[in-house]
Amino acid sequence: MSLSHEDRVLDVLEEGECRRLLTTAVIGRLAFTEGALPAIQPVSFAVHDGHVLIPTRMGSKVAAASRGAVVAFEVDSYDVVARTGWNVTVVGPSRIISDAAEIRALEPLGLSPWAPAPQPCYIAVRIALVRGRRVRARSKAEGIGA
């Protein structure tokens, strides 16, 4: 059953909760600039050592666009029926990890790129800014339907 507008509450999430939720998602979206236009692409990822790590391949448009740029990364979860859920956005500078030794060191994370990757590399997005929000059902103490 869908909740009415009055039965839902918007919460701004604390940084710690944002970081925790970030680790629960499987797929995220990387926002970057391509040809002076905004672009968004779904990606697999892991959070490691203060960075969002995204496996890709050398020469991909994501790798080319992310090289040194400030990018945004977003994850979310939602209930379409109840119209509740949360989202977390990370903004930070990116860099390409292409050194073979660095790539081998990241293999235990078990990441696979979204698309096949004959020349694997990673995009590392430093978690410089993180913010999130949650839409949830109003609790009885908050007066559902009030």
N, C-alpha and C positions, 0 to 999 in steps of 0.2 A: 504494500500500500504506500502510495506516495504521500509524503508529509507536506502539509501546507506551508506557505511562506512563514506564517506565524509560529509553526512548530519546529522550525530549524533555527540554529544559532551559528554565527560565524565567529570562530576563534582565530586569533593570530598566534602562531606557534612559537615557542621559545627555541633558541638555537639548538639546545641539546635534543629536544624532541625532533627538530628538523633533521639533525644528523642521524638520529636513531631510525627515523622513517626512511631516510635515504638508503639505508642498508637493507631495507625490506623489499624493495622493488626489484624486478628482474629486467625490465626494459625501460629505458629512459629516452628522452628526446634532446638532441643537441641542436641548439640554435646558433647560427653563424651567418656571416655575410658571404654571399656568392655573387660576383659580378655587380657589386654595389646594391644588391637586393637581399632582404632577409630570407633565410632558408632554415628549415627544420627537418631533421632526419632521425628516425628511430635507431637506437643503438643498444647493444648489450654493454654492460659496464660492471665495474667493481669500485668500491671505495677502499683506498689504501694509502696510509701515510699522509693524510691531509689532502688527497687528490681524488678526483673521479678519473678512473682509467678506462679508456674506451679502445677496444681492439679494432683495428682497421687495416688497410693495406697502403703501402707507399703509392703515391700517385692518385689516390682516391680524392674526390672533390672535398670530402670532409677533412682529410689530412692536409690538403693544400690550403683550404680556407682557414683551418685552425692554427696553422703555423704561427705562433707568437701572438695571435689575436686574443682579445678579450671575448669570451663566448658565454652563453648561458646554457644550462643543463637543467632539465625538469623531469620529475617523476611524480606519479600520482596514483591514487586508488579511489574508486568510487562505487557507489551502489546506485545504479540507474533508476531503480524503482523508488527507493526512499529519497533520492536526490541528495545524498550525503557523500562525504568523502574528504580527501585531503590532497594537497599538492605541496611540493617542496621545490624551490628553484635555487640553483647555485650559479653564481657569476664569478668568473675569475680568468686570469691569463692562462693561455694554453701553450703547450709545447709538444713537439713530436718526439717520441722515444723510438729510435731506430737502431741504436747500438745493439749488436747481437748479444753481448753479455747482459745488458739491461733487460732485453726481451726475455732471455733465459731466466733471469731472476724473477720475472713476473709470471712465468708459466704456472707455478703452483696455485695462482689465483683461479686457474681453470677457465679463463675467458675465451670465448670464440667470437669472431667478428660476425656481424649481422649478415654480411655477404662474404662469399669465398675470398680468401686473402693469400695469393701466391707470394707476396712480399710483405709479411706481417710487420706491423708497427703498432704503437699505441699513441693515442692522444691523452695527455695528462692535463687535466683542468684543475688548477689549484683552487681549493675551496676558500675563496677570499670573502665572499658575501653569501650568506645562506638565509633564506626566509621561507616561511610557509604559512598555510592557513588550513583550517578544517571547518567544514560545514557538518554539523551534527544535529541529532534530534535534541530538542529542548528537554531537559530533565523535569521530572514532576516537581522538584523543589523550585525550579525556575518558572513553573506554571505553564505547562503544556496547554495550548489553546487559549491562553489568557489574553 
